[in-house]
């Protein structure tokens, strides 16, 4: 059933479906007892007016299809409802005063309201258009809105909406929609503060201040404190549940006060997502870790009693290359110190030499702020750039989750494992009763050091091949070598004594043995009176570094080559080393001779300029004419003439050719 030309109609198929036969339909039409409203054609069924059916057939239609009349009344609107894309976009992007968006179900409901209203408008415009073109009677608005309101419940099955079902209110809403547009459907109940008890800036400020207190007060206490002020000011009291609602609403501005700035930065601030380095030595990150492996330690107290403790743990500083989380260096100690960090960096330099034949530096070093002032010079030696992580920002350091990996992968396999951090769920921690019974089997400090070393060796062995293979991705300009001199200067061990140059060079005592070192740099022998501090690598004693007291002089010394006395004992390489020493000595002697000659010449020139060096002044010797004062005076006058020439510059006349050069008086410049 459907409405056609404002008439409730039934199709031919619905009539022959058990109400009457096709022959009966033909007979009724021939006798004009059944009015055909629309002729049938392809894909268009014939329609007959329900009111023109004989009473018994009309009664059967309403009995068999009790709701078809209502469906027919809603069909003219249902067929013209088209989703409004602009309305959908409007409600999806609409923001309330507090910045919230409308809920999806509310957006869909409001968009359906607009689509239904648009359908009503099209029906009205179509009816008016037909009336003007065909001179039909004017559309009865009261009858239209009555049918439209009656059709709304049926439309809600397919298009959920919030339109009023009263015909007068529906018509009023339609007129409002025509004037205001999409915004007319947005309820004014959003952000309604009529029933709010915290309805002013003063009340919100008091409540926010209590929620942001550093003692992290609970909801019940905040409600009690707020109500104490509210009673004095005549405000309405609030409940603990209301405080919970406001806590969630103002969590962003109160979280820093309740939980601290670090917590705010780690959980509220925007986080940066980073990718791993694409090659080794582009970046190193380092930090200290209290290893979760317990050991027993026995000490004597003040009364002389031995006391054994079983809760002790060691600290390891790991230098991590985050390209594949490879531990390039590590050092073990009782606690984190600058010396322990330096030892870890030293191990990183040594291990790089083991892997690639040369000690390499990192392009970037990331560290925390522990002893940052004291460690910055060393960090700058081992890395081209230093980028300390922000204080209490563990997320920025890739080494932090690496420690959790070591703890979970290796440490938990040992019986002396102490578990995860103190904030971990106790159900995930080891059995403390079993640990107490097994405490006597815990290893000592040396045993735990061995456990940690074995863990780091296993970690290296599982990744070393991949680490070496990734070196081909490191550009040549990013390969930063660490010189032997810089390594010894920053990481070399010292004897505790100072040495002076002897005939055989320097003779420090290293590892309990006297060793001879010398340098093929002539400048080294120019500082014979200097006392040198010797820095050495216990693993490689072939070279040492000699440094003076203030560090302004540094020389790399090599261990002296020992030549055999007997010619029969000579082996390959002895002749070359001997020739090298002899060549250096020849250069040294030539250098000394040249420098001595230059010094002597400069000294002699200075002596000749002294008056005491002139024999004419120093000795009373007469010439062949028996004169002494006259030659002395003549020398003095010539000296004065030379000085006058140097001070006063005049144009010298040209002497004509053929003139006697001895007639100087005629061409005198004075």
RAQUITA-V894888 format. One record per residue. N is the residue number from 0. PHI is phi in whole degrees, -180 to 180 (NA if undefined). PSI is psi as a letter, one per 40 degrees, with the letter a starting at -180 (* if undefined). D_CENTER is the distance of its C-alpha to the mean C-alpha in Angstrom with 1 decimal. Layout:
BEGIN
n,phi,psi,d_center
N,PHI,PSI,D_CENTER
N,PHI,PSI,D_CENTER
END
This chain:
BEGIN
n,phi,psi,d_center
0,NA,i,68.7
1,-163,i,67.3
2,-90,h,68.3
3,-139,h,69.8
4,56,f,71.5
5,60,f,71.1
6,-129,h,73.1
7,-75,h,72.0
8,-124,i,72.7
9,-127,i,72.8
10,-82,i,72.4
11,-63,d,75.1
12,-65,d,73.1
13,-67,d,72.6
14,-72,d,76.4
15,-80,e,77.5
16,-83,e,75.0
17,131,e,77.7
18,-91,d,79.0
19,-153,i,81.7
20,-90,i,82.6
21,-66,d,82.3
22,-66,d,86.1
23,-63,d,86.1
24,-63,d,83.6
25,-65,d,85.8
26,-66,d,88.9
27,-66,d,87.3
28,-67,d,86.1
29,-66,d,89.6
30,-93,e,91.2
31,60,f,88.5
32,-97,e,87.4
33,-141,h,83.8
34,-95,h,81.9
35,-91,h,79.5
36,-86,d,76.7
37,-140,h,75.0
38,-79,i,76.3
39,-85,i,74.5
40,-153,a,73.0
41,-64,h,70.3
42,62,e,67.3
43,-132,h,68.9
44,-73,i,71.0
45,-73,i,74.2
46,-118,i,73.9
47,-127,i,76.8
48,-69,h,77.1
49,-64,d,76.9
50,-68,e,79.3
51,-87,e,82.0
52,-69,i,82.1
53,-58,i,85.2
54,-57,d,84.6
55,-66,d,84.5
56,-74,d,81.9
57,-65,d,79.9
58,-64,d,80.0
59,-65,d,78.8
60,-63,d,75.9
61,-71,d,74.7
62,-71,d,75.4
63,-75,d,73.5
64,-123,g,70.5
65,-67,d,70.3
66,-106,e,66.9
67,-69,d,67.4
68,-67,d,68.8
69,-66,d,65.5
70,-64,d,63.5
71,-66,d,65.8
72,-69,d,65.3
73,-88,e,61.4
74,-63,d,61.6
75,-60,d,62.1
76,-83,d,58.8
77,-60,d,56.9
78,-73,d,57.6
79,-102,e,56.4
80,-79,h,53.1
81,-127,h,50.2
82,-55,h,46.5
83,-96,h,45.3
84,-64,d,42.1
85,-65,d,41.7
86,-65,d,42.1
87,-61,d,39.5
88,-65,d,37.0
89,-62,d,38.1
90,-75,d,37.6
91,-69,d,34.2
92,-98,e,32.7
93,-72,h,34.8
94,-121,h,33.0
95,-75,i,34.8
96,-64,d,34.9
97,-92,e,32.1
98,91,e,29.7
99,-79,i,30.6
100,-94,i,31.7
101,-69,i,35.0
102,-66,i,35.1
103,-57,d,35.7
104,-68,d,39.2
105,-70,d,40.1
106,-59,d,38.8
107,-64,d,41.1
108,-64,d,44.0
109,-67,d,43.9
110,-64,d,43.7
111,-66,d,46.7
112,-56,d,48.6
113,-65,d,48.1
114,-64,d,49.2
115,-67,d,52.4
116,-62,d,53.2
117,-63,d,52.9
118,-65,d,55.3
119,-59,d,57.8
120,-65,d,57.7
121,-67,d,58.4
122,-63,d,61.4
123,-65,d,62.8
124,-65,d,62.3
125,-67,d,63.9
126,-64,d,66.9
127,-65,d,67.4
128,-66,d,67.3
129,-65,d,69.8
130,-64,d,72.1
131,-69,d,72.2
132,-81,d,72.8
133,-113,e,75.2
134,57,f,76.8
135,-84,i,75.8
136,-64,i,75.9
137,-65,i,73.0
138,-63,h,70.2
139,-78,h,70.9
140,-63,d,67.7
141,-62,d,68.8
142,-67,d,69.4
143,-63,d,66.1
144,-71,d,63.9
145,-66,d,65.9
146,-68,d,65.1
147,-65,d,61.5
148,-65,d,61.0
149,-68,d,62.8
150,-83,e,60.5
151,-61,d,57.2
152,-59,d,57.3
153,-70,d,57.9
154,-69,d,55.0
155,-65,d,52.6
156,-64,d,52.8
157,-102,d,51.0
158,-126,g,49.4
159,-58,h,48.3
160,-146,i,48.8
161,-128,f,49.6
162,-75,i,52.6
163,-70,i,55.6
164,-91,e,58.6
165,-80,h,61.1
166,-63,d,62.7
167,-72,d,62.9
168,-67,d,59.4
169,-66,d,58.2
170,-64,d,60.1
171,-66,d,58.7
172,-67,d,55.1
173,-64,d,55.9
174,-65,d,57.1
175,-64,d,54.0
176,-65,d,51.8
177,-65,d,53.7
178,-89,d,53.1
179,-99,d,49.5
180,82,a,47.9
181,-62,d,45.0
182,-70,e,44.1
183,-68,d,47.4
184,-86,e,46.4
185,-72,h,43.3
186,-68,i,44.6
187,-79,e,44.8
188,-78,e,44.1
189,-64,h,40.3
190,60,f,39.1
191,-71,h,42.7
192,-106,e,42.9
193,-64,d,46.6
194,-100,e,46.3
195,-75,h,43.2
196,-91,d,43.9
197,-97,g,40.8
198,-122,f,41.7
199,-146,i,41.0
200,-63,d,38.2
201,-65,d,39.9
202,-68,d,39.9
203,-64,d,36.3
204,-64,d,35.2
205,-63,d,37.1
206,-66,d,35.7
207,-65,d,32.1
208,-63,d,32.7
209,-68,d,34.0
210,-71,d,31.2
211,-90,e,28.6
212,-63,i,30.5
213,-68,e,28.6
214,-78,e,31.1
215,53,g,29.8
216,-67,i,33.3
217,-83,i,34.5
218,-65,d,36.1
219,-64,d,39.7
220,-67,d,39.3
221,-63,d,37.7
222,-62,d,40.5
223,-65,d,43.1
224,-67,d,41.7
225,-64,d,41.5
226,-66,d,45.0
227,-64,d,46.4
228,-73,d,45.4
229,-63,d,46.4
230,-65,d,49.8
231,-70,d,50.4
232,-98,e,49.4
233,81,f,51.1
234,-86,i,48.0
235,-77,h,48.0
236,-73,i,46.4
237,-122,i,43.5
238,-106,i,42.7
239,-64,d,39.9
240,-66,d,39.0
241,-65,d,38.8
242,-62,d,36.3
243,-62,d,34.2
244,-65,d,34.2
245,-70,d,33.2
246,-64,d,30.4
247,-68,d,28.9
248,-70,d,29.5
249,-109,f,27.9
250,-60,d,25.2
251,-63,d,22.4
252,-88,e,24.2
253,-104,e,25.6
254,-64,d,22.7
255,-63,d,21.3
256,-70,d,24.8
257,-75,d,25.6
258,-112,e,22.6
259,103,i,20.8
260,-67,d,17.9
261,-63,d,15.4
262,-64,d,16.7
263,-63,d,16.4
264,-68,d,12.8
265,-81,d,12.1
266,-120,d,14.7
267,-108,d,15.6
268,-70,i,12.8
269,-70,h,10.9
270,-97,i,7.9
271,-101,h,5.2
272,-98,h,6.4
273,-125,i,5.8
274,-106,i,9.1
275,-71,i,10.7
276,-60,i,12.3
277,-85,e,15.7
278,-153,i,17.8
279,-64,i,18.4
280,69,e,17.9
281,-76,d,15.1
282,-158,h,12.8
283,-122,i,13.8
284,-128,i,12.4
285,-139,i,15.1
286,-168,i,16.3
287,-98,i,19.7
288,-139,h,21.1
289,-80,h,24.4
290,-66,h,25.8
291,-81,f,27.7
292,-127,h,30.9
293,-88,i,33.8
294,-141,i,36.5
295,-97,i,39.8
296,-139,h,40.7
297,-110,h,44.2
298,-133,i,44.9
299,-103,h,48.1
300,-83,a,48.2
301,-66,d,50.2
302,-95,e,53.3
303,86,e,53.1
304,-92,i,52.1
305,-84,h,49.6
306,-124,h,46.8
307,-106,h,44.4
308,-113,i,41.0
309,-124,e,39.0
310,-100,e,35.7
311,-73,i,34.2
312,-137,i,30.9
313,-101,i,29.4
314,-115,h,26.0
315,-123,h,24.2
316,-98,h,21.5
317,-113,h,19.7
318,-99,h,18.1
319,-109,h,16.2
320,-96,h,15.6
321,-76,e,13.1
322,-60,d,14.8
323,-138,f,17.2
324,57,f,16.4
325,-97,h,19.4
326,-77,g,20.4
327,-71,d,21.4
328,-156,i,22.6
329,-158,i,23.6
330,-150,i,26.1
331,-112,h,28.0
332,-153,i,29.3
333,-76,d,30.6
334,-159,i,27.7
335,-75,h,24.6
336,-140,i,25.9
337,-58,d,25.0
338,-66,d,27.7
339,-69,d,26.1
340,-64,d,22.8
341,-62,d,24.9
342,-65,d,26.8
343,-67,d,23.7
344,-66,d,22.7
345,-63,d,26.4
346,-65,d,26.5
347,-64,d,23.5
348,-65,d,25.6
349,-66,d,28.8
350,-69,d,27.3
351,-64,d,26.0
352,-68,d,29.7
353,-64,d,31.0
354,-79,d,29.0
355,-126,e,29.5
356,81,e,32.3
357,-148,i,30.4
358,-74,h,27.9
359,-121,i,24.6
360,-100,i,21.7
361,-91,i,18.0
362,-74,d,16.5
363,-150,h,13.5
364,-122,h,13.4
365,-111,h,10.8
366,-143,i,12.8
367,-95,a,13.5
368,-98,e,16.1
369,-71,h,19.2
370,50,f,21.8
371,-65,d,19.4
372,-68,d,22.4
373,-73,d,24.5
374,-93,e,22.0
375,-57,d,20.6
376,-58,d,23.6
377,-70,d,23.2
378,-61,d,19.5
379,-69,d,20.5
380,-72,d,23.2
381,-87,e,21.2
382,-143,i,18.3
383,-74,d,18.4
384,-132,i,15.4
385,-116,h,14.0
386,-129,g,10.5
387,-65,i,11.0
388,-75,i,8.6
389,-64,i,9.9
390,-59,h,13.2
391,61,f,13.5
392,-115,g,9.9
393,-67,d,10.6
394,-65,d,8.1
395,-76,e,5.3
396,-107,h,8.2
397,-70,e,9.8
398,-74,d,13.0
399,-64,d,13.5
400,-66,d,14.4
401,-66,d,16.2
402,-62,d,18.6
403,-63,d,19.4
404,-64,d,20.3
405,-63,d,22.6
406,-64,d,24.2
407,-78,d,24.9
408,-85,d,26.0
409,-116,d,28.1
410,-62,d,28.7
411,-70,e,30.3
412,-82,e,33.0
413,-97,i,34.5
414,-70,e,37.1
415,-96,f,35.5
416,-73,h,32.2
417,-93,e,31.4
418,102,a,29.2
419,-88,a,25.8
420,-66,i,24.4
421,-70,d,26.8
422,-89,e,25.3
423,-76,i,26.0
424,-56,h,28.9
425,-58,d,32.0
426,-69,e,33.3
427,-96,e,30.6
428,-88,i,31.5
429,-67,i,34.2
430,-70,h,37.7
431,-68,d,38.2
432,-66,d,42.0
433,-67,d,41.8
434,-62,d,39.5
435,-66,d,42.1
436,-74,d,44.8
437,-93,e,42.9
438,-63,d,41.9
439,-72,e,44.7
440,-94,e,43.4
441,-63,i,40.0
442,-72,i,39.6
443,-84,a,39.6
444,-61,d,36.8
445,-64,d,37.7
446,-66,d,37.7
447,-69,d,34.1
448,-58,d,33.0
449,-66,d,34.6
450,-63,d,32.9
451,-65,d,29.4
452,-62,d,30.4
453,-66,d,31.7
454,-62,d,28.5
455,-67,d,26.4
456,-66,d,29.1
457,-66,d,29.1
458,-65,d,25.4
459,-68,d,25.8
460,-65,d,28.9
461,-77,e,27.4
462,-125,e,24.6
463,-66,d,26.3
464,-67,d,28.0
465,-66,d,24.9
466,-64,d,23.1
467,-66,d,26.1
468,-66,d,26.3
469,-76,e,22.8
470,-65,d,23.7
471,-70,e,25.6
472,-88,e,22.4
473,-85,h,21.5
474,-62,i,23.1
475,-62,d,25.8
476,-72,e,24.3
477,-95,e,21.2
478,-86,h,23.6
479,-106,h,23.7
480,-74,i,26.8
481,-108,h,27.3
482,-68,i,30.9
483,-64,d,33.3
484,-64,d,34.1
485,-65,d,30.5
486,-62,d,30.2
487,-68,d,33.5
488,-63,d,32.9
489,-98,d,29.7
490,-121,e,30.4
491,-70,i,34.2
492,-81,i,36.6
493,-122,i,39.4
494,-81,d,43.1
495,91,e,43.5
496,-125,i,46.4
497,-114,i,46.9
498,-123,i,49.0
499,-109,i,51.3
500,-70,h,52.3
501,-114,a,55.4
502,-62,d,57.5
503,-96,e,55.5
504,102,b,52.1
505,-101,i,50.0
506,-127,g,51.0
507,-79,i,48.3
508,-100,h,48.5
509,-114,h,45.6
510,54,f,45.4
511,84,e,49.0
512,-127,h,50.4
513,-72,h,51.6
514,-131,i,50.0
515,-106,h,50.9
516,-133,i,48.3
517,-145,i,49.0
518,-135,h,47.5
519,-90,f,48.9
520,-106,h,47.7
521,-60,d,50.8
522,-63,d,48.8
523,-61,d,48.2
524,-79,e,52.0
525,-75,e,52.2
526,-111,f,50.6
527,-66,d,53.3
528,-88,e,53.2
529,-84,i,49.5
530,-103,h,48.4
531,-110,i,45.3
532,-95,h,42.6
533,-99,h,42.0
534,-108,h,38.4
535,-143,i,38.5
536,-104,h,36.7
537,-58,d,38.7
538,-85,e,37.8
539,-149,g,39.1
540,-97,e,42.0
541,-72,d,43.0
542,-135,i,41.2
543,-135,i,40.6
544,-117,h,39.4
545,-100,h,41.9
546,-127,h,40.4
547,-77,a,42.7
548,-65,d,42.4
549,-95,e,40.2
550,78,e,38.1
551,-79,e,39.5
552,-121,h,41.2
553,-141,h,39.7
554,-137,h,41.6
555,-84,h,40.9
556,-112,i,43.9
557,-109,i,45.0
558,-66,h,47.3
559,-65,h,50.9
560,-80,h,52.6
561,-93,h,55.7
562,-92,h,58.7
563,-73,i,61.6
564,-72,d,65.0
565,-84,h,67.1
566,-62,d,67.0
567,-68,d,67.5
568,-88,e,64.1
569,-68,i,62.2
570,-129,i,59.6
571,-64,h,57.4
572,101,d,55.1
573,-64,d,57.4
574,-65,d,59.1
575,-63,d,55.9
576,-67,d,54.5
577,-66,d,57.9
578,-61,d,58.1
579,-64,d,54.6
580,-67,d,55.8
581,-63,d,59.1
582,-63,d,57.4
583,-64,d,55.1
584,-64,d,58.2
585,-62,d,60.0
586,-64,d,57.1
587,-64,d,57.0
588,-65,d,60.8
589,-63,d,60.6
590,-65,d,57.8
591,-63,d,59.8
592,-62,d,63.0
593,-63,d,61.4
594,-66,d,59.8
595,-66,d,63.0
596,-64,d,65.0
597,-64,d,62.8
598,-66,d,62.9
599,-64,d,66.7
600,-63,d,67.3
601,-64,d,65.3
602,-70,d,67.3
603,-65,d,70.6
604,-61,d,70.0
605,-67,d,69.3
606,-70,d,72.5
607,-64,d,74.7
608,-77,e,73.8
609,-79,h,75.2
610,-59,d,78.7
611,-66,e,79.7
612,-85,e,79.2
613,-84,h,82.0
614,-68,d,85.3
615,-65,d,87.4
616,-85,d,86.2
617,-80,d,86.0
618,-119,i,89.5
619,-90,g,92.9
620,-115,h,94.0
621,-91,i,96.6
622,-84,a,97.0
623,-68,e,100.2
624,-92,e,101.7
625,78,e,101.1
626,-100,i,98.4
627,-126,d,95.1
628,-71,d,94.3
629,-64,d,94.8
630,-58,d,92.1
631,-66,d,89.7
632,-70,d,90.4
633,-60,d,90.0
634,-63,d,86.6
635,-66,d,85.5
636,-66,d,86.8
637,-64,d,85.0
638,-63,d,81.7
639,-67,d,82.2
640,-61,d,83.0
641,-62,d,79.7
642,-65,d,77.7
643,-66,d,79.4
644,-62,d,78.6
645,-69,d,74.9
646,-83,d,74.8
647,-107,h,77.1
648,-102,h,76.6
649,-132,i,79.6
650,-81,h,80.8
651,-87,h,82.9
652,-68,i,86.0
653,-81,h,86.6
654,-82,h,89.5
655,-64,i,92.0
656,-69,i,92.9
657,89,e,95.9
658,-73,i,95.6
659,-73,h,96.1
660,-72,e,92.7
661,-84,e,94.5
662,-84,g,95.4
663,-72,d,92.2
664,-62,d,93.9
665,-70,d,94.5
666,-122,f,90.7
667,-69,i,89.3
668,-87,e,85.8
669,-96,*,86.9
END
